[in-house]
């Protein structure tokens, strides 16, 4: 049995990244009728930023060389740390219960939304490994950032997430599906690129649905 954790981070209630992640989830669930499914909207229900008590828990993990993620709560020593752990515990439990973690995210200012970064910070501790878990990230970008594009060097969205998954989670199995030139829908200066956006969107939707059948 496989379990899916589905996250959305777009501030738009109707967005391309939400459409892509929804398509993946809609096709994944019939393929895994006995699987578990958990959805979290990081924009509608923001995760708090980490605080001083969280950093104390992080220090304790390092000091005691703890890698057993399901027992980190044993490190709590103060009321403030208990409050910080109360935020972390359900978020981390969702991650540990998942086999596939699906993230729908736009590119904001060349990177990821603060809502997604806040979630990553809360569930990330030193020397952790998420082992067999697989990540699928479906994105929307206002411009073009794929290899060979003039702004490819400004892609701190996919590059950051790939490095984060590998460096903090010891996960190499991350697949990215990107719908580009989304601003062609709104910006008159990019109207001539609407056809290329439509093509990118269609290919991304096809890829998201195909991946759902593989995962």
C-alpha positions, -999 to +999 in steps of 0.1 A: +000+000+000+013+034-010+005+067+008+004+101-009+010+135+008-003+163-014+009+199-008-001+231-026+017+264-021+002+288-045-014+320-032-039+318-060-070+297-053-071+289-090-036+283-103-017+263-128+004+245-101-028+236-083-043+222-115-013+201-122-010+187-087-048+180-087-044+161-120-017+140-105-037+132-073-069+125-093-051+099-114-030+085-086-059+077-062-077+052-085-043+036-092-039+031-054-074+023-041-060+011-008-035+039-004-036+067+021-041+103+010-034+135+029-039+170+015-024+202+030-030+237+015+001+257+027-014+289+015-049+286+030-035+272+063+001+286+066+027+267+086+043+291+112+079+301+108+104+283+130+112+301+163+139+300+190+125+269+206+126+250+173+163+259+170+168+245+205+152+212+194+175+212+164+205+218+186+194+188+208+192+166+178+228+175+169+241+172+205+225+137+210+231+126+174+195+116+170+183+101+137+151+084+149+126+109+136+096+093+152+112+099+187+123+135+185+096+145+209+116+129+236+141+158+234+115+184+246+126+200+278+107+233+282+072+246+276+084+266+247+100+235+231+068+216+237+049+243+218+074+242+190+071+204+189+033+206+188+037+223+154+063+200+141+048+167+152+018+165+129+037+178+099+066+154+103+042+125+109+025+132+076+059+131+059+070+099+076+036+082+067+040+091+030+056+071+002+051+098-024+052+135-016+035+157-042+042+194-042+024+219-063+042+253-063+046+284-084+078+302-089+078+335-069+107+359-076+128+331-091+123+308-061+096+291-040+068+307-019+075+315+017+047+291+026+065+262+012+098+273+027+082+275+061+069+239+058+103+227+047+120+244+077+095+229+102+100+193+090+138+194+085+162+182+111+200+174+109+211+141+095+176+130+086+169+106+058+136+101+041+149+069+025+125+053+000+102+084-003+097+099-038+090+135-045+070+148-074+071+186-079+047+203-104+054+239-110+042+270-127+066+297-139+058+331-153+087+330-177+109+304-194+137+289-172+144+255-189+180+248-200+189+270-229+164+298-221+179+332-215+169+332-178+178+296-171+205+308-146+178+325-126+159+292-117+163+290-080+130+271-077+139+236-091+176+240-084+169+249-047+144+221-042+166+194-058+196+205-036+173+206-006+159+171-011+194+157-017+212+176+010+187+175+038+165+145+031+191+123+013+165+119-015+177+117-051+143+105-065+127+138-073+108+145-105+099+180-117+072+189-142+073+226-151+046+247-169+064+278-183+055+312-196+024+314-175+025+352-175+016+351-212-020+347-199-020+381-183+009+402-196+002+419-230+040+421-235+041+383-235+009+377-255+029+366-285+042+337-264+007+324-255+010+295-279+043+284-263+027+286-229-003+266-240+021+239-254+041+239-222+010+236-200-004+208-221+029+188-219+031+194-182-005+182-177+002+151-197+034+144-178+017+148-144-010+123-153+015+099-167+036+101-136+006+093-114+002+060-131+039+052-125+039+061-088 
